[in-house]
């Protein structure tokens, strides 16, 4: 039984960062998924894939995994690099790109 611990990224649909400060422990797939011949749904007998545990900090998530004897790997988040953009830079006399309409 193995799991991954990560901090989720913000959704692409909104600019807010809600639910990105918690750490998630998610179990890996232990059995391959199958296609149900009657309905065409993808099924699996492994119910641990449906479990997502959230923690306030990475230390709490690691402590839980160690206490329960779960092999885990940590995926560290990549911080977004924000480019500072000013509206007044559009009208500078030494612009790098020429002004076009």
Secondary structure, DSSP 8 states (H G I E B T S, - for coil): -EEEEEE----SS-S--TT-SSEEEEE---S--EE-TTT--EE-S-GGGG-EEEESSHHHHHHHHHHHT-EEEEE-----------GGGGG-TT-SS----
